[in-house]
Amino acid sequence: MLPNLLEKLGPYVSQAVGLPTESLLQAFRPAIEGDLPGILELRQAVLRDVLWWDDEAFVRWRYFDNKSATEPTPYWVFEKGKEIIGGIGLEPLVLVVDGEPCPAVRTLDIMVRPDFDGQGLGVLMNLVIFKHFPITLVTGGNERSRNLISRLFRHVLDLHVWKAIIKSRERVERRLGPGPIASAVAMVGDLFLTMDRRNWRHPLPKKLEIRELTRFDSWVMVLSQEFERTGRILVRRSPEYLNWRFVHNPRCRYRILGGLVGGKIVGYVVTRFNLSRPNPRKEAEIVDCLALPTIGGEISPLPFLIRAAVDQLVREGACLVSCTAFDDAIQTAVEASGLHRRPDERLPFFVQASPTALHERLSAGQGWCLTGYDSDVE
């Protein structure tokens, strides 16, 4: 169906963008470093109202300096003449399906210059990407992009969202307005919130040590392999990939907490608390986590790691802590840490793959382990 769609769409896009049909596929190609100014102009035209970061540093990091990428430059541009009028960013990764590693990409930053928007160019670019990569994943997206994504990808599942309110002033003032009454209500509310968090606290197992880590090492690959088995689907964690994604990310500082037993790391949690971007609620996020099911067959280390991460974020001034994920073990650990599910908040996850049998396996929604790490984090 999708190859036929590409053939049918070609003449329409050709007329809309003013290029011969036979030139369309040649106009969409992997970027080279000389394309960077044009890419930045495209992004400025599309994102001008939301750009709060150094976009050149960000684009260089994500698409030109990604040492873990298998593609020369994981960004494709659509060029008309000497102008870049569309682009798609890719994040190469290894998806492990039932113990078998498969090359895949995450699509990010699907952009069409506003004066060419709505002409089918975004659909065309996605269809070409499908021809080059066996598995394509998308997590989330804005309202307009989801309309396009839902037409081309299979909506597999929704990641769940949990939140813990740390400070109540913002919510109270939203209802009562600022003033002495709101201050008094917020003070009482914060006391109850503190007591609630304490009710969820259990003593740290003597054998478990939690410490902050500065980077990922070979241990994370060993930990990832514990989950790479029949019935499970997850993106492989490697030190190269995680250090690029979190430690060297220019838009935001991430913090890593590791759980150790006898000097061996048995789990980790990654958090972010970015006040450089607009963040009036002072929301912090638990971005990624992975841990052995139990320590010595007794108790899971993950709830203790999540509680330690929340405590650290509270000390840093977070007023709200959230976690987004899809996994039974993560759900149990998050809820055991005092975060509460928000049924009305979810993050959709989409897949497109070939051959058909692989697409149907991925689309079944069984065995996936997903976290905020599987979206376009800062």
Buried (B, 14 or more C-beta within 10 A) or exposed (E): EEEEBBEEBBEBBBEBBEBEEEEBEEBBEBBEEEBBEBBBEBBEBBBEEEEEBEBBEBBBBBBBEBEBBEBEBBBBBBBBEEEBBBBBBBBBBBBBBEEEEBEBBBBBBBBBBEEBBEBBBBBBBBBBBBEEBBBBBBBBBEEEBBEBBBEBBBBBBBBBBBBBBBBBBBBBBEEBEEEEEBBEBBEEBBEEBEEEBEEBEEEBBEBBBBEEBEEBBEBBBEBBEEBBEEEBBBBBBBBEBBBBBBBEBBBBBBBBBBBBBEEEBBBBBBBBBBBEEEBEBBBBBBBBBBBBBEBEEEBBBBBBBBBBBBBBBBEEEBBBBBBBBBBEBBBEBBBBBBBEBEEEBBBBBBBBBBEEEBBEBBBBBEBBBBBBBBBBBB
